[in-house]
């Protein structure tokens, strides 16, 4: 599943509201991100953590939640791999999670 797509709804109760129109994260339009290299991800969201296996972690809701994505940089495709609380995030392996 790609990031953005304004109509996406997550099954967890804390995330049951529609995504903002245009797929906004941290007030930045995800559809406009270049997604071409790890550095372009950091340039767009300085607080993102770039990890192995083409993964990036974003803090959401004042660091209450974590969003883990896998990015296929050549194609500019982003897949959501994990959305959860900080406590749930502490129990996963960012490089292999696929929830």
Residue, then its C-alpha position, 0 to 999 in steps of 0.5 A: x500500500x502506498x503512502x498518501x491516497x487521501x481515503x486510506x483508513x487504518x484498522x487501529x482505533x487511534x487511526x480511524x479517521x481519513x487521511x488528510x486530503x492530498x496525503x499530508x504528513x507533517x504538513x507536507x504533501x507526500x505526493x510532491x515528495x521526490x522519493x528518489x534517494x534517502x537524502x531527498x527523504x531527509x530533505x523533506x522531513x528532517x526528523x525522518x530516520x533512514x534505516x536499512x532495507x530501504x526503510x524510513x521511520x516518521x514520528x507522528x502525533x508528537x512522537x506518540x506514533x511511528x510510521x515505518x515505510x519502505x521506499x523503492x527510490x528508483x520508481x518513487x513508490x512508498x509502501x506503509x509497513x507499520x503504523x503503531x504507538x511508540x511502545x509497539x514500535x519498540x517491539x518491532x524490527x524496522x528492517x523486517x516488519x511487514x504489518 
